[in-house]
């Protein structure tokens, strides 16, 4: 049963059922779970997606797919008992998010409709029940584990139970704090980019097609190829300035040029549904000028001197001056990008950005780097000041050195056990009948409670 959690996570990516109710009535029933049925077509469609992702043909995968669907049905039935629900906005948001990804892979909405053999509006209606069921199951699973926690004693017991020759080996890890300064454009420097956006706004106002201009000129790679369409989003998914304008527009209305941290935007409201809006936009990114880079360097040099003279500590300087909102409020501490959820500050050196690695490679613990020009993965340039807080050499895992990582694994283990135990109890009191084709699946051993 420990596989249940991983398999259930996998069902978040399932292929949406694309058959009509009439066709479903003719389907073979692969399993019955309480008052619900699982059709063979559902399994086949998920297996088709598995193959479409480039995986080798392996019919045994269908066993895991059926286990995922069984788990989802059980969670959904318990959700009804516990009054666990999801809102229409959450369902709409998930549908739009998935369709945006599918549209991107297909090469545009027209090609996606051709691939699906139906309009996107029709497809949305067809997949809505499946999306709702998936979100409810996900929320129910979160409720089951919401009170799970591990004590220091449990963490120690978990670690002590690991055979010494099976302890993981960790490479060199560092803790790094940063102050990141981006160039600030003055009013005159900004006008160049503002005017580019304004020219496009006037062209649209005078009758040119918004989507065409977005594809040609928008510098938002995620939406440009979709004609600037962002799909349905709520306020929390949009930056403040963008949301404030988007929610004031009427359908079809064109905005004035607005500025956000990303640059200058022209937007048009496509549709509003309650607290979600579907807007399309054209983005003109701002770029640092030589003068703005010089000003940023001078600011960075000034902060560096204050740090060296001990007139301010690094955490305070990061809070006051850093432009990276992800780090400025926690003392400038950088997080392991591959393990953000755990919020661990320990970063393996082989996972560091090459520019950061070069800066800290020869630094001593406690030292501060001189400001250096840095270009991030998003293409934004600025000046960075780094402080090397700690450095741990290659070693076998130990409770003293690796407590945060061991705590995380111990928590995950307890989380999995909680889910497994819950499923074990629910399976025993739920009517489950599985078709003979799947009764030899190792994953489904012990699931059947009905006589076949």
Secondary structure, DSSP 8 states (H G I E B T S, - for coil): -THHHHHHHHGGG-------HHHHHTS-EEEEETTEEEEHHHHHHHHHHHHHTT----TTHHHHHHHHHHHHHHHHHHHHHTT----HHHHHHHHHHHHHHHHHHHTSHHHHHHHHTS-HHHHHHHHHHHHHHHHHHHHHHHHHTTT----HHHHHHHHHTS-GGG--EE--EEEEEEEEEE----HHHHHHHHHHHHHHHHHHHTT--HHHHHHHH---HHHHTTTTEEEEE-GGGS-HHHHHHHTT--TT-B---EEETTEEEEEEEEEEETTEEEEEEEEE-----HHHHHHHHHHHHHHHHHHHTTSS-HHHHHHHH---TTTGGGTTB---GGGGGGT---EEGGGS-HHHHHHHTT--TT-B---EEEE-TTS-EEEEEEEEEEEE-SEE--TTT-HHHHHHHHHHHHHHHHHHHHHHHHHHTS-EEE-GGGTT-GGGTTT--S--
